[in-house]
Amino acid sequence: MKNNFNDMGISPLVLKAIEEMGFEEPTEVQRKAIPHILNQEDLIVMSKTGSGKTAVFGVSLLQMIDPGVAGPQGLILTPTRELAVQVDSDLKQMSKHLPHKTTAVYGQHNMNIEIQTLKKGVSIVTGTPGRVHDHICHRNLETKHIRFLVLDEADRMLDMGFLDQVVRIIKSLPKERVTLLFSATIPTEIHKICREYMKHPVTIEIESQTMTVDAIKQVYYRVKHNEKNLQLNRLLRVEQPESCMIFCNTRVTVDRVQSFLSRKGYVSHALHGDIPQGRRLKTIQQFKQGEIPLLVATDVAARGIHIDGLSLVINYDVLWIKTAMCIESGVPAEPERKVVPSPWLQVMTS
Ligand code: AMP
């Protein structure tokens, strides 16, 4: 196995960009997966978010794409709009010394702007299945040169009901291509896709997460249901976190908790599927930049979003334990699966 980026045969201009991004050593998934992709093999990668998987396909695709070809050569499908934007923004950083153009397409985004960008010519398109399918049907997105297909967070796309659209997209692509599938788990439906649409895929399973469990203190507070907000307020007063995410199960709870926090004088924003796309992206950006200290969110809205320097994660509805585990912020890969009856408030601090 190659232990550094230099030995992997990554081009100097991509290397320069990832060095500037602060990537010194490849992560486990990068060490194991990139050589297979550069060898044009289909790949199933079972790893959780936070393992460095974006760079696995980002670095490889940028390396293998021919800047002389007009039209997209790489297509990346993601379950959420936020993830599409984040992946595209990572690709832009990785390709900053290259001529390649990349773009993100996703629901609720201005269709005309997307069409104009696609017309100007892009090498890699990242998008949510619905919008990508739309562009393909309207011939805004040409598929004939696509040589790389990435299904990112495939299990999540299944959960969100996108599988039919994913299959329709796959059927519209050239058969001669490399298909890369990333998924934390491989349920039967995903297995079927792998069997039908991938060629002798190599499977790589990454057990560990990049962050260590030791660095995280986890606390459970047992509180009465109607005292959750009181306890939340106390906690925030005691912890005074610079940056804190509060996860709730439903959009309604997110709104309720957020208005409670506002009434108490905290600067906080809500993030969930009912909030218009533009505002959601702005909120994530502001939160990442430290302009908003508290973000109250549903899992769907925040999954896979990487936020540096998060000091406190609160699971307001603890039965949604998986949520926090999916957000990389120093949160352990495997939760201590204590069965905790509701109403509990789970808190993690680092
Ligand atoms: P991902 O799983 O792709 O969302 O990546 C999680 C985080 O790890 C992102 O902030 C990446 O920028 C960062 N990352 C990915 N690969 C490396 C690496 N080799 N060295 C340092 N950080 C990395």
Residues whose N, C-alpha, C, O or C-beta is under 5 A from the ligand:
A	BS01	AMP	G22 F23 E24 E25 P26 T27 K48 T49 G50 S51 G52 K53 T54 A55 G304 H306
